Amino acid sequence: MLVPVHVVVVGCGRVGSELATELEAQGHTVAVIDKNRNAFRRLPDRFTGRAVLGFGFDREHLEQAGIREAGALAAVTSGDNSNILTARIARETFEIANVVARIYDPRRAVIYQRLGIPTVATVAWTTDQVRRRLLPDRVVSEWTDPSGEVSLIERRMPDAWAGRKLTELDESDRFQLVAVGRGGQTKLATPTLIGQEGDILYLAVRTDSVDEARERLLGSPEGHH
């Protein structure tokens, strides 16, 4: 059951306005902060949340947006520095548990992830989405934890693994199959799961073992028991 929360969205561009609209439609209360008054025109007439003219890194403006009652904050302006500063203030000053910052520079995104600030690297995400469609058989990192030690990778299952128990892929201390995409649905892996042609595999992998996981997927199942 959905528990409504108050969400502060900093930035009322295309992403921010759509995010605010969707969150409110889901039953949450929303406040939007933007330095440009005209940006609020992107919000639909039915939007009933707060519109605060100002900056997300200004504590007074955050207070006007109800930051003390907020359960989440998204910093999605067009400026990396502003988004990170806003996210840090929300996390460190107001102790907001769920904070995310939009970042254009993927190198910065990695640094901030390791500082415990969840980020969405816009350019890196777009590039990755295009690349995975161009090269569907390539091993793709879907997610990496803030410490950079564990990744979730996605890969189309080689046909050689069809008809085999997919748990044979596991190396418990280095990588494990956690889910399988099949027929438009994704299910958690079970010990009895048998591979089928066209399966998409999701594995949790120690970052220093990604190459080993790739070799296991490309190798013959006969050599792994």
Order of alpha helices (4+ residues) and beta strands (2+ residues): beta-alpha-beta-beta-alpha-beta-alpha-beta-alpha-beta-alpha-beta-beta-beta-beta-beta-alpha
